Amino acid sequence: MGIKSKKGILVGGGPINKGFLRKELGSGYNLLMAVDGGGKPLYDLGYIPNIMLGDFDSLPLQYREFFADKGAELFTYQREKDWTDLELGMDLALSRKIEEIQVFGGLGGRLDHTLANLSLLYKAKLQKTEAIMIGSEQIVTFLAPKEHIIITPFLDGHFSLLPYSSTVKGVSIAGAKYPLRNVTIELGSTRGVHNEFIATPVEIQIDSGYLLLIVEGLKHWPGGREIFQRPPA
């Protein structure tokens, strides 16, 4: 399948970009997890998850029974608990040494859930795991100190950098419409919002702090090379 690292795909119950999900499923994976209502889009696309997880307040019983009959492993939790289903799914994927985690259905819908889900990218980063979240129109990842990332540009796409720590120092952007060189962005600043692609790949580096990197406009994504590329350290 050409997988360079152990890849896990988690599908939650929020808005799904089915075209992007279909592409990632087709490229192969080591772990496929349906997190509660995320079982429905997997069923629609004809995929059987390795794991079903959640309190199942948003997945009808017939889907659970179908997947269980096909051999899916089931993890059931009470509805009243201290963690969201998606956090439990992320923890399980991390415990199984998945090195690259793609989360679908974690953005959009309830704002509190979206913000909480984005914090799971930070949790994964602290465990040296690369994680991204894919919504209906956006893809999000997390940058840590001394990190370098390249974005593949595409027509009508744009990107934003949002501080996740109080201060992010040494922020540099090359290859975009609005370049930056070794600047500091404070939490509460909108300086990194809405940058635009031109013809060249965009390179981003930071020295210290943590950043959310958000790429918007997935409906215009033509496919081909991965949107995020992380050069060897």
MORA-V221544 format. One record per residue. N is the residue number from 1. SS is DSSP state (helix for helix, strand for strand, loop for the rest). PSI is psi as a letter, one per 20 degrees, with the letter a starting at -180 (none if undefined). OMEGA is omega in whole degrees, -180 to 180 (999 if undefined). Layout:
n->[N:N]
ss->[SS:SS]
psi->[PSI:PSI]
omega->[OMEGA:OMEGA]
This chain:
n->[1:2:3:4:5:6:7:8:9:10:11:12:13:14:15:16:17:18:19:20:21:22:23:24:25:26:27:28:29:30:31:32:33:34:35:36:37:38:39:40:41:42:43:44:45:46:47:48:49:50:51:52:53:54:55:56:57:58:59:60:61:62:63:64:65:66:67:68:69:70:71:72:73:74:75:76:77:78:79:80:81:82:83:84:85:86:87:88:89:90:91:92:93:94:95:96:97:98:99:100:101:102:103:104:105:106:107:108:109:110:111:112:113:114:115:116:117:118:119:120:121:122:123:124:125:126:127:128:129:130:131:132:133:134:135:136:137:138:139:140:141:142:143:144:145:146:147:148:149:150:151:152:153:154:155:156:157:158:159:160:161:162:163:164:165:166:167:168:169:170:171:172:173:174:175:176:177:178:179:180:181:182:183:184:185:186:187:188:189:190:191:192:193:194:195:196:197:198:199:200:201:202:203:204:205:206:207:208:209:210:211:212:213:214:215:216:217:218:219:220:221:222:223:224:225:226:227:228:229:230:231:232:233]
ss->[loop:loop:loop:loop:loop:loop:strand:strand:strand:strand:strand:loop:loop:loop:loop:loop:loop:helix:helix:helix:helix:helix:helix:helix:helix:helix:loop:loop:loop:loop:strand:strand:strand:strand:strand:helix:helix:helix:helix:helix:helix:helix:helix:helix:helix:loop:loop:loop:loop:loop:strand:strand:strand:strand:loop:loop:loop:loop:loop:loop:helix:helix:helix:helix:helix:helix:helix:helix:helix:loop:loop:loop:strand:strand:strand:strand:loop:loop:loop:loop:loop:loop:loop:loop:helix:helix:helix:helix:helix:helix:helix:helix:helix:helix:helix:loop:loop:loop:loop:strand:strand:strand:strand:strand:loop:loop:loop:loop:loop:loop:helix:helix:helix:helix:helix:helix:helix:helix:helix:helix:helix:helix:helix:helix:helix:helix:loop:loop:loop:strand:strand:strand:strand:strand:loop:loop:loop:strand:strand:strand:strand:strand:strand:loop:loop:loop:loop:strand:strand:strand:strand:loop:loop:loop:loop:loop:loop:strand:strand:strand:strand:strand:strand:loop:loop:loop:strand:strand:strand:strand:strand:strand:strand:strand:loop:strand:loop:loop:loop:strand:strand:strand:strand:strand:strand:strand:loop:loop:loop:loop:loop:loop:loop:loop:strand:strand:strand:loop:loop:loop:loop:strand:strand:strand:strand:loop:loop:strand:loop:loop:strand:strand:strand:strand:strand:strand:loop:helix:helix:helix:loop:loop:loop:loop:loop:loop:loop:strand:strand:loop:loop:loop:loop]
psi->[i:k:p:h:r:o:p:q:p:p:o:a:j:a:p:p:n:h:g:g:g:g:g:h:g:h:i:q:r:h:p:p:p:o:o:d:i:i:h:g:h:g:g:h:i:k:q:p:q:h:p:p:q:a:i:l:i:j:o:q:h:h:g:g:h:g:h:h:h:j:j:p:p:p:o:p:q:q:h:o:r:i:q:r:h:h:g:h:g:g:g:g:g:h:h:j:k:p:h:o:p:p:p:q:k:i:q:r:c:p:h:h:g:g:g:g:h:h:h:h:h:g:g:g:h:h:j:k:p:p:q:q:p:o:a:h:j:q:p:p:a:p:p:r:p:j:q:p:q:p:p:p:q:q:p:j:r:r:r:q:p:p:p:i:r:h:p:p:q:k:p:p:p:q:j:r:h:n:q:q:o:l:r:p:p:q:p:i:q:j:h:j:p:m:q:q:q:c:i:q:q:p:p:p:q:q:g:q:a:q:q:p:o:p:p:q:k:h:i:i:p:i:a:c:q:q:g:p:p:o:q:q:none]
omega->[177:-179:-177:179:-180:-172:175:176:177:-179:179:-172:180:179:-175:168:-172:178:179:178:179:179:-178:176:-179:-179:175:-179:175:-180:175:-175:172:179:-179:-175:177:175:-177:178:177:176:-179:-179:176:179:178:179:171:-176:166:-174:174:174:174:174:-179:176:-179:-174:-176:178:178:-179:179:-178:179:178:180:174:179:177:-172:174:-175:-180:175:179:178:-176:-175:-177:173:177:-177:176:177:177:178:179:-180:178:179:-180:179:172:173:-174:-180:-176:175:-177:174:177:179:-178:-178:-177:-177:-178:-179:178:180:180:178:-180:178:179:178:174:176:179:179:-179:180:177:175:179:177:-180:174:174:-178:175:-179:-177:-176:175:-171:172:-171:177:-179:180:178:-176:-178:-179:178:177:174:-177:173:-175:177:172:175:-176:179:174:-180:179:175:173:-174:180:173:-175:176:179:178:177:176:176:179:180:-179:-179:174:178:172:180:176:177:-179:172:-176:177:177:-175:-176:-175:171:167:-173:176:167:-175:-171:172:180:177:-179:176:172:179:-178:-178:-178:-178:164:176:-175:174:-178:174:-176:179:179:-177:-176:-175:-179:-178:178:180:179:175:-178:180:177:-180:999]
